[in-house]
Amino acid sequence: MSTTKESVSRRQFLETTLAGLALAGLPAWYARDVVAAEKERNANSPRRIGPNDTIQVAGIGLGGSRGGFRQGLGDTHAAAGQRGVKVIAVCDVDQLHLDEGAASFGPDTAKSKDFRDILARKDIDAVVIGVPDHWHSYIAIAAMNAGKDVYCEKPLTLTIAEGKKIVATQKKTGRVFQVGSQQRSDDRFRMACELVRNGRVGKLKTVEAHLPGGSTGGPFKVETPPDGFDWEMWLGQAPMTEYVRERTHGTFRHWYEYAGGMMTDWGAHHNDIAQWGMGMDNSGPISVESEPHGPEPKCDECYNTVPQFKVTYTYGNGVKLHTNSEGENGVQFNGDDGWIFVSRGTINASDPKLLETPLPASAITLYKSNNHMGNFIDCVRSRKPTICPAEVGHRSVTVCHLGNISLRLGGRKLNWDPKKEQFTGDKEAQAMVSRKQRGPWKV
């Protein structure tokens, strides 16, 4: 089904039935709230969008058949599926993926293997960034400085220092910024966080973020880069090394040079929800300690992120966040009066009444979004903040980076000052807040 058809189908679905939302695990009282929010969004959207009001978008980093991973292309199609949006250009360092992506948007779509060509165009209003993690910060900052609004995939950054620079640039330029933490636009996750924020589980004690385990493998074979694939440009700020297929495309996330393993890949989703539910969007933990598990990488050409882990974060209010690679994928909030578990497929609780009893009219309510890309496009028009702006995305992935730093230091306890955004009493850990970058791609 095309993105446009999906958007129409969801709109019709929300307007015509509450039964489907009940089947999705939402109680009737909350399903009505979801429908009302979607109707309000539709009512506030422009009735007519003329050519001069069309938002022109470019996709940077597409993914494709060579790597079997199309997150960037999917995001760009999601943008194209919004009313009054046209994708006019795409960019990828892999010619095969570039050609495939451009063809999917039509024969007039411009193509480039260099994102700087895209950012130099005055007719592009916004960019969708779907490149590997180690390229996010440089391109996002360059795009904002070029006057573009930005939708950037999660995890937002490769390092904590990069995130601080993204936040500073967004504040300086005033560009609209959406991080691709789309669980914030999922009705179940919002409901869980609203219930927790309103004390439905009593005093919150712990939060559990259950992530998938990582991959092990190698040594992998050094090869010649495929025709049309600009390996040196793909590397960007990362250290120069010979081409290994497993370093690229869908498996880049298992190398610290380009990503952070499952801790950042899925942690950027579930730790984000944990912080939302705790009311810690603009803060973070005060300490972190960890237990790495699984085999250690044995060679230079092996996956090198920690495959199995248990990480414990302590917050200033005493709540502990346990992020681990065990258990059912999802987030569980535990309090004095019970627990609520939420995932992309379900929401349930220790007592069904925790979900079935409506919140009072005076309850804390959270930002409502039922369409993550739609929220971005709405905010490009209104100039209002998105549901997951740069500051929030930075703070959420900071939690993940803190966990990885502890894991890489053997699991030792580290103290963190969330206000100053620095470690206290540990110079070795503080040195890992940033990384050496290869020119000319230094953030």
C-alpha positions in Angstrom: 0.0 0.0 0.0 1.4 3.5 -0.9 2.0 6.0 1.9 -0.7 8.3 0.5 -3.2 5.4 0.7 -2.0 4.5 4.2 -2.6 8.1 5.3 -6.1 8.2 3.8 -7.0 4.8 5.2 -5.9 5.8 8.8 -7.9 9.0 8.6 -11.0 7.2 7.4 -10.4 4.5 10.0 -10.2 7.0 12.9 -13.3 8.8 11.7 -15.5 5.8 11.3 -14.7 3.3 14.0 -13.6 3.1 17.6 -13.7 -0.7 17.5 -10.4 -0.9 15.7 -8.7 1.1 18.4 -10.2 -1.1 21.0 -8.7 -4.1 19.2 -5.4 -2.3 19.3 -5.6 -2.4 23.1 -6.9 1.1 23.7 -9.9 1.5 26.1 -13.0 3.3 24.7 -12.4 6.5 26.7 -8.9 6.9 25.3 -9.9 5.8 21.8 -12.4 8.6 21.7 -9.5 11.0 22.7 -7.4 9.7 19.8 -10.3 10.2 17.3 -10.9 13.7 18.6 -7.2 14.6 18.2 -7.1 13.3 14.7 -10.2 15.2 13.7 -8.8 18.4 15.2 -5.6 17.9 13.2 -7.6 17.5 10.0 -9.8 20.5 10.8 -6.7 22.7 11.3 -4.9 21.6 8.1 -5.2 23.9 5.1 -8.3 23.3 3.0 -6.5 24.2 -0.2 -2.8 24.1 -0.9 -1.7 26.0 -3.9 1.6 25.6 -5.8 3.2 28.5 -3.9 2.3 26.8 -0.6 3.7 23.4 -1.5 6.5 22.2 0.8 9.3 20.9 -1.4 11.4 18.2 0.3 14.6 16.3 -0.4 15.6 12.9 0.9 19.2 12.5 2.0 20.2 8.8 2.5 17.7 6.4 1.0 18.8 2.8 1.6 17.9 0.2 -1.0 18.1 -3.3 -2.4 21.9 -3.7 -2.0 21.6 -3.4 1.8 18.0 -4.5 2.1 17.3 -1.6 4.4 15.1 1.3 3.2 14.5 3.5 6.3 15.5 6.7 4.6 13.4 5.9 1.5 10.4 5.0 3.7 10.7 8.3 5.6 10.9 10.3 2.4 7.8 8.5 1.0 6.1 9.3 4.3 6.8 12.9 3.6 5.5 12.7 0.1 2.3 11.1 1.4 1.4 14.3 3.3 -0.9 16.9 1.8 0.8 19.7 0.0 4.3 18.0 -0.1 6.4 17.2 -3.1 9.7 15.4 -3.1 11.8 17.1 -5.7 15.3 15.7 -5.1 17.1 12.7 -3.5 20.7 12.0 -2.5 22.7 8.8 -1.7 26.3 7.9 -2.1 25.3 4.5 -3.6 24.3 5.0 -7.2 22.1 1.9 -7.2 20.1 3.2 -4.2 20.0 6.7 -5.7 18.6 5.5 -9.0 16.1 3.2 -7.3 14.9 6.0 -4.9 14.6 8.7 -7.6 12.6 6.3 -9.9 10.1 5.8 -7.1 9.3 9.5 -7.0 9.0 10.1 -10.7 11.2 11.0 -13.7 11.5 14.7 -12.7 13.2 13.9 -9.4 16.7 15.4 -9.2 19.6 13.1 -8.1 22.9 13.8 -6.4 25.5 11.8 -4.6 26.6 14.8 -2.6 24.3 16.3 0.0 25.9 19.7 -0.4 24.2 20.0 -3.8 20.9 19.4 -2.1 21.5 22.0 0.6 22.6 24.6 -1.9 19.2 24.6 -3.7 16.9 27.5 -2.7 13.8 25.7 -3.8 14.1 23.0 -1.1 12.2 23.7 2.1 13.0 20.7 4.2 15.1 17.6 4.2 14.6 14.0 5.4 17.9 12.6 6.7 18.1 8.8 6.6 21.9 8.3 6.5 23.8 6.1 8.9 24.2 7.5 12.4 27.7 8.9 12.1 26.5 11.3 9.4 23.4 12.6 11.2 24.9 15.6 13.0 27.0 17.0 10.2 24.2 17.0 7.7 21.5 18.2 10.2 23.6 21.1 11.2 24.6 22.0 7.7 20.9 21.8 6.7 19.7 24.1 9.4 22.4 26.6 8.6 21.3 26.4 5.0 17.7 27.4 6.0 16.2 23.9 5.8 13.8 22.3 8.2 14.9 18.9 9.3 13.4 15.5 9.9 16.3 13.3 11.1 16.2 9.6 11.9 17.0 8.3 15.3 19.4 7.8 17.0 20.0 11.5 16.6 23.8 11.4 17.2 27.0 9.4 17.4 28.2 11.2 20.5 26.9 13.5 23.3 29.0 16.4 22.1 27.4 16.3 18.7 23.9 16.5 20.2 24.8 19.6 22.1 25.9 21.2 18.9 22.7 20.2 17.1 20.6 21.7 19.9 22.6 24.9 19.8 22.3 25.2 16.0 18.5 24.6 16.2 18.1 27.4 18.8 20.3 29.8 16.7 18.5 29.1 13.4 15.0 28.5 14.6 14.5 25.7 12.1 11.7 23.1 12.7 13.3 19.8 13.8 11.8 16.4 14.2 13.7 13.4 15.4 12.4 10.1 14.0 11.4 8.7 17.5 8.0 7.8 16.1 6.8 5.9 19.2 5.8 9.4 20.5 3.2 9.4 17.8 1.8 6.0 18.8 -1.4 6.2 20.8 -0.4 3.3 23.1 2.9 4.9 24.2 1.3 8.3 24.8 -1.5 6.7 26.9 1.0 4.8 29.0 3.1 7.9 29.6 0.0 10.0 30.5 -1.2 7.4 32.9 2.2 7.2 34.6 2.6 11.0 34.7 -0.8 11.1 36.5 0.1 8.6 39.2 -1.9 5.7 37.9 0.7 3.2 39.1 1.3 5.1 42.3 4.7 6.4 43.1 7.0 5.4 40.2 9.8 3.2 41.4 11.5 1.7 38.3 11.2 1.6 34.6 12.3 -1.3 32.4 13.3 -0.8 28.8 13.7 -4.2 27.1 15.7 -4.0 23.9 16.6 -6.7 21.3 20.1 -8.2 21.6 22.9 -7.2 19.3 24.7 -9.2 16.7 28.1 -10.9 16.7 30.2 -11.9 13.7 33.4 -11.7 11.9 36.1 -11.6 10.9 34.6 -10.2 7.7 36.2 -10.2 4.3 37.9 -7.0 2.9 36.5 -6.4 -0.6 36.5 -3.9 -3.4 33.6 -1.4 -3.0 30.7 -2.1 -5.4 30.5 0.0 -8.6 28.8 3.3 -8.0 29.3 3.2 -4.2 31.4 6.1 -2.9 33.1 4.3 0.1 35.2 7.3 1.3 32.2 9.6 1.3 30.1 7.0 3.1 32.8 6.9 5.8 32.7 10.7 6.3 34.0 11.6 9.7 34.7 7.9 10.6 38.3 6.5 10.5 39.5 5.5 7.0 39.5 1.8 6.6 39.3 -0.8 3.8 35.8 -1.6 2.5 34.0 -4.4 4.3 30.4 -5.0 3.2 29.2 -5.7 6.7 30.2 -2.2 7.8 27.6 -0.6 5.6 23.9 -0.4 5.0 21.7 -2.3 7.4 24.6 -3.7 9.5 26.5 -0.5 10.1 24.8 -0.3 13.5 27.0 -3.1 15.0 30.1 -1.0 14.7 31.1 1.7 17.2 32.7 3.7 14.4 29.3 4.4 12.9 26.6 3.7 15.6 26.1 2.3 19.0 24.6 -1.2 18.6 21.1 -2.0 20.0 21.7 0.4 22.9 21.3 3.3 20.5 19.3 1.7 17.8 16.4 0.5 20.0 17.4 2.3 23.1 16.7 5.6 21.3 13.1 4.5 21.1 12.5 2.9 24.5 14.7 5.1 26.6 13.0 8.0 25.0 9.6 6.7 26.1 11.0 6.0 29.6 12.1 9.7 29.9 8.7 10.9 28.5 6.9 8.8 31.1 9.2 10.0 33.9 8.8 13.7 32.9 12.6 13.9 32.2 12.5 15.1 28.6 15.0 18.0 29.3 17.1 16.3 31.9 18.6 12.8 32.5 20.0 10.4 35.0 22.6 11.3 37.6 24.5 8.0 37.4 24.9 4.9 35.3 26.4 1.4 35.8 26.3 -1.7 33.6 26.9 -5.3 33.1 28.2 -6.3 29.6 27.4 -9.8 28.4 28.2 -11.9 25.4 31.4 -12.6 23.6 34.0 -9.9 23.2 35.0 -9.1 19.6 38.2 -10.9 18.7 39.4 -9.0 15.6 39.5 -5.6 13.9 37.0 -6.8 11.3 34.4 -8.1 13.7 31.2 -6.4 14.9 32.3 -4.6 18.0 29.3 -3.3 19.8 28.2 -5.0 23.1 25.6 -7.6 22.1 24.0 -8.3 25.5 23.8 -5.9 28.4 22.2 -4.7 31.6 22.4 -1.0 32.3 21.0 0.7 35.4 20.4 4.5 35.4 19.5 6.4 38.6 17.6 9.7 38.4 17.6 12.5 40.9 14.1 11.6 42.1 15.3 8.1 43.0 13.6 6.3 40.0 15.8 3.7 38.4 15.7 2.9 34.7 16.8 -0.6 33.8 17.7 -1.0 30.1 18.6 -4.5 29.1 18.7 -6.9 26.2 16.3 -9.4 27.8 12.6 -9.8 28.1 9.7 -8.8 25.8 10.5 -5.8 23.6 8.9 -2.8 25.2 8.8 -0.5 28.2 7.3 -1.2 31.7 6.6 1.4 34.3 6.5 0.0 37.9 5.0 1.8 40.8 3.6 1.2 44.3 0.1 0.5 42.9 1.0 -1.7 39.9 2.7 -1.7 36.5 1.9 -0.7 32.9 3.7 -2.3 30.0 3.6 -0.9 26.5 5.1 -1.9 23.2 4.3 -1.4 19.5 1.8 -4.1 19.6 0.1 -3.9 23.0 -0.5 -2.0 26.2 -1.5 -3.9 29.4 -1.3 -3.5 33.1 -1.2 -5.5 36.4 -4.8 -4.6 36.8 -7.1 -3.9 33.8 -8.7 -1.0 35.8 -5.4 0.9 35.5 -6.2 1.3 31.8 -10.0 1.2 31.8 -10.6 4.0 34.3 -10.6 7.4 32.5 -8.3 10.2 33.7 -10.1 13.2 35.2 -10.5 16.4 33.2 -7.8 18.0 35.3 -5.2 15.4 34.3 -1.8 16.1 32.8 -2.0 15.6 29.1 0.9 15.2 26.7 1.6 16.4 23.2 -0.9 14.6 20.8 0.4 13.3 17.5 -1.0 10.4 15.6 1.2 10.8 12.6 4.9 11.4 13.1 5.8 12.7 9.6 2.5 14.5 9.5 3.3 16.2 12.7 6.6 17.4 11.2 4.9 18.8 8.1 2.2 20.4 10.2 4.9 22.2 12.2 6.8 23.2 9.1 3.6 25.1 8.2 2.8 26.4 11.7 6.4 26.9 12.9 5.5 25.3 16.2 7.7 22.8 18.0 7.4 19.1 16.9 6.5 16.3 19.2 10.2 15.2 19.3 12.4 18.3 18.7 16.2 18.4 18.7 16.5 18.9 22.5 14.3 15.9 23.3 16.0 13.7 20.8 19.4 14.7 22.1 18.5 14.0 25.7 17.0 10.6 24.9 20.0 9.4 22.9 22.3 10.8 25.6 20.9 8.2 28.0 21.9 5.5 25.4 25.4 7.0 25.0 25.9 7.0 28.8 25.1 3.3 28.8 27.5 2.6 26.1 30.3 4.5 27.7 29.8 2.5 30.9 29.7 -0.7 29.0 32.9 0.2 27.2 34.6 1.0 30.5 33.8 -2.5 31.8 30.5 -1.6 33.5 31.8 0.7 36.2 29.5 3.2 37.8 29.7 6.7 36.4 28.3 9.9 37.9 26.6 12.3 35.4 25.6 16.0 35.8 22.5 16.3 33.5 22.5 20.1 33.8 26.1 20.6 32.8 26.0 17.5 30.6 29.3 16.2 31.8 30.7 13.3 33.9 32.0 14.2 37.4 35.1 12.6 38.8 36.0 10.5 35.8 38.3 12.0 33.1 38.3 8.8 31.0 34.6 8.8 30.8 34.5 12.5 30.0 36.9 12.0 27.1 34.3 9.6 25.5 31.7 12.4 25.3 33.2 13.2 21.9 35.3 11.3 19.4 38.1 12.2 17.0 36.6 13.1 13.6 38.2 12.8 10.2 38.3 16.1 8.2 36.7 17.8 6.5 33.6 16.4 8.2 34.2 17.6 11.7 31.1 18.8 13.6 
